[in-house]
Amino acid sequence: MLRLALTQVLSVLVAVVATLTVVFFAVRALPGDAAVILGGLETQTEQVEALRGELGLDLPLSVQYVRYWADLLRGDLGTSLRERRPVGEMLRERLWVTLSLAGLAFSLALVSGLTVGLLAGRRTGTTGDGVALGLTTVGLTLPEFWLGFLLILLFSVQLGWFPLIGLPVEGDLGVRLWHLILPAVTLAVPRAAQIARLARVRLLEEASADYVRTARSKGVSPRALTRHVAANALPGLLPLLALELGGLLTGTIVVEQVFGLPGLGSTLLGAIAARDYPVVQGVAVLAVLVYVLVNWLADVLQMLADPRLRYE
Amino acid sequence: MTRLRLGVALATLVLASALVGPWLMPHDPIRPDYGARYEAPSARHWFGTDGLGRDVLARSLAGGRVSLSIALGATLAALSIGLVAGLAAAAWRGLTDIVLTRAFDALLAFPGFLLVLLLVSALGGGVWQSLLALAVAGSPLYFRLVRAFTQAELKRDYVLAGAALGASRGRLLLRHALPNFVGALAVQAASTAATFVLVEASLSYLGLGVALPTPSWGNVLQDARSYLTRQPWAAVGPGLVLACAALALQFLSDGWRDTLDRRA
């Protein structure tokens, strides 16, 4: 068990190093020149050259790459080319928006997805199951941003219950939370549908196992049977949950844009447009690290919950 | 069975509307008509008109052509990349297998949407660039599927028998192993196409994919967002068509799987 977990840690580390390397070179392959964009259209060639030297962009790529790792290992994500301040500081300011949005959306998706999935999985073949299945398919295929439009039109414009867009930087926590409800619902719908569909299928698969038939023939009560089936079926959901949770840090980009929220997503988009390499890298590093860590954690949890996986 | 029928019917409708629709429309999807701005749905403009007086239905159909081409093309490309690499890894094993597996695993270390976003930014946006980015991001799944399926098939007795009878490796792979899992790949491909329709729309919505004036579902909706409260109709129509397309493909995938399961 321990050896398996350690081997995984090692392969995770390899994956992270490879990924960050790819991001480093991919970002520099973006068409356009950061120094020119930063200087503006009117800048003279000498000024652009001076700027390039000042930002360290005139160094060979290999030198930049080594410097990048040296800084990163000391916890320094670099300095934003555009805003001339530490990337870490910028990300910390924006992170809480994305984190609260992602946390809220994930909790909503988890609770509603599991409820629908478990209810439908227990009553397969009934009308209720059919309706649930249809609804989850629709939920899965609704374009996120379009769902956001509809929610804005209904709840903000027609009913006036929620604010139109934006998020106050300061002020009452309740008020700020209120601004995050519609975006969180928008994010939660497709993810809840995904969770519900898988929960239903896992329950169905587990319910056709031999031990269930044996237990039923020996007179085990349906309630107790459901508990056994759920205990075996639900750990199978962990990989999907990890994918959803890990992907949310950048999965919020579109919704942040629709609702005008100042989170990591809008930071990333702005940085891509301005060729602000250190900021793009910073967001990517954060997103990949969280993604890989959450997935690794899910693997470990699944092994803890399911002894069969430990002996492979 | 009903889901498969529904999926086939809906998918045919969406495809036909994207293929033939733009020719039948009396309105130009790109040229502005300043006399007809912000009109509600009517007999003349079924989905209303947008901020430049253009017919929203005409733009939805024209956008569908672009968006569906990208989504379906990218699905086919992702499937082809995964198929070739997966068959190669399973057949040749050894170093080929290790290198290919590592390479595709590295792609999987990215959250899917971030990977597409970075690729499309690096490539510079546009129809072909979006297609390529989606294909690269979607290929690891097919690589894994094909590799696992092929490995399982190659262990079975009929492959041994075929080899004993002198069948070449290529023949064993393509004529004997592949047909056994091609159905499962098709189920997955329909589902991937549904996802790609949505992801392409997101990319164009963010202004990174297909650029205006070429209409795609995503950038038509981006345009509609800027006057959403003034003219909601400009956002309702294209979104509805887009959701129908994704729904049709997902029904197709689910229905297909049901029929395959029943046969198994």
Interface residues (C-beta under 8 A of the other chain):
Chain A: A15 V16 A18 T19 V22 V23 A26 V27 A29 L30 P31 T137 V138 L140 T141 L142 P143 E144 F145 W146 F149 L150 I152 L153 V157 L164 G246 G247 L249 T250 G251 I253 V254 Q257 V258 L268 L269 I272 V280 A284 A287 V288 Y291 V292
Chain B: D105 A106 A109 F110 P111 G112 F113 L114 L117 L118 L119 S121 A122 G124 A194 L198 A201 S202 Y205 L206 L208 W217 L221 A224 R225 L228 T229 P232 A235 G239 L242 A243 A246 L247 L249 Q250 F251 D254
